Amino acid sequence: MKTRLVPLSQLTPRLYQAARAVAVKQGKELEFVREGEATEVDRTVFEEISGPLLHLVRNAVNHAIETPEIRIRKGKSPVGQVKFSAAYEGNQIVISVSDDGKGLDREHIRHTAIAHGMIRPDQQLTEKDLVSFIFTPGFSTADVLSEESGRGVGLDVVGDTVSRLRGTIVVESMPEKGTTFTMIFPTSLAIQRAMMVRVSGQQFVIPTVHVESIGRFDNFKHVTIAGRPAVLVRNEPYPILMLAQYLSLPTPRTIEEKAQLILVNAGGHRVALVIDEIKGQADIVMKNLGPHLRQVHGIAGASVLGNGQVVLVLELNTLLSTRMKGPAHIGVAAPMSRDTTVVSEPSGTVKYQREVPASRQGIIPTVPSSPTASVPERGKHLLVVDDSPSVRRVVSNMLKQHGWEVQMARDWCLKPWK
């Protein structure tokens, strides 16, 4: 594990040189601040985020930092500041790039989106919706094409890199105060500390980096939020959700008093997930599912246990970003105490967290509840092709047991051309 870690101090000189080059070219004065550059990250993360970090630093100098004359008129220091910081939070690494510039120009973003045909001129959008446009491929607010901007390669590449590394990106901006881009990644992509859970008779893996606490439902204080049941922990409300509903598995209509809860904080979603059983913790080696299943929503990969069983590793950041499947109302077998409210963001500040791409929305893995044969659904047809008749029969029988309508290919004997 130690040999795979690389200090970010190997990257910060490149970031400073890139920021300084843009500042000199545009006649801006710049102070580059570094914090936590001794923080070590996985080599894979280091190699992948080098390009996105360079782009964020150039963007901060090019789009956010004003010239000395403009900064003086605004009552700011003539020297702009770009800050790179990194730190550990549990077994996660948090990397941020911030500036003290003018902040995101919402109106400019809106006009650019209208010009690109993304929205109608009369369409009403929230500030978070407007900020989400900066992650759209090809979207740029630059008026002039240059080496620093307007090249069509922008924050969409940053967002895609973060998603590929199973991380999240958060954007916080306040007018005339500056903008902060925060990226959160797992410290290691090879070995993870995880929690084994059982949901609707099936076993799954949840990375402990997202788990804040565990307990039984009757051990927490009960509240309601907008008519939905929740538990109160350290004066913070955690809405109660059925994990089985997100996985399209059979879900009970009510929550038992002794139901097991896992309090998680993933992708900005602070919730209490109801599960059947907690099997314990373990260090797992996670493997990807290959190119065919790479886009399965909510699944980060799989791990092989010591007994040979393959279990899926849940990606809670994306899984919780979609609406759950199944009944909307959850009954509770325990009395509710009092209501609570959620505090909104401070006035003038917009905080945006990048959600899963729209192309992956709604792709929820469905797992059969029993191995018995069922009536084939319309469109569930497969053609099994293999040069071994025994392999064709075995694969076909296995697929038929899971509700697929299977047709086996016949043998062909092709004579060579004369």
Secondary structure, 3 states (H helix, E strand, C coil): CHHHEEEHHHCHHHHHHHHHHHHHHCCCEEEEEEECCCCEEEHHHHHHHHHHHHHHHHHHHHHHCCCHHHHHHCCCCCEEEEEEEEEEECCEEEEEEEECCCCCCHHHHHHHHHHCCCCCCCCCCCHHHHHHHHHCCCCCCCCCCCCCCCCCCCHHHHHHHHHHCCCEEEEEEECCCEEEEEEEEECCCCEEEEEEEEECCEEEEEEHHHEEEEEEHHHCEEEEECCEEEEEECCEEEEEEEHHHHCCCCCCCEECCCCEEEEEEECCEEEEEEECEEEEEEEEECECCCHHHCCCCCEEEEEECCCCCEEEEECHHHHCCCCCCCCCCCEECCCCCEECCCCCCCCCCEEEECCCCHHHCCCCCCCCCCCCCCCCCCCCEEEECCCCHHHHHHHHHHHHHCCCEEEECCCCCCCCCC
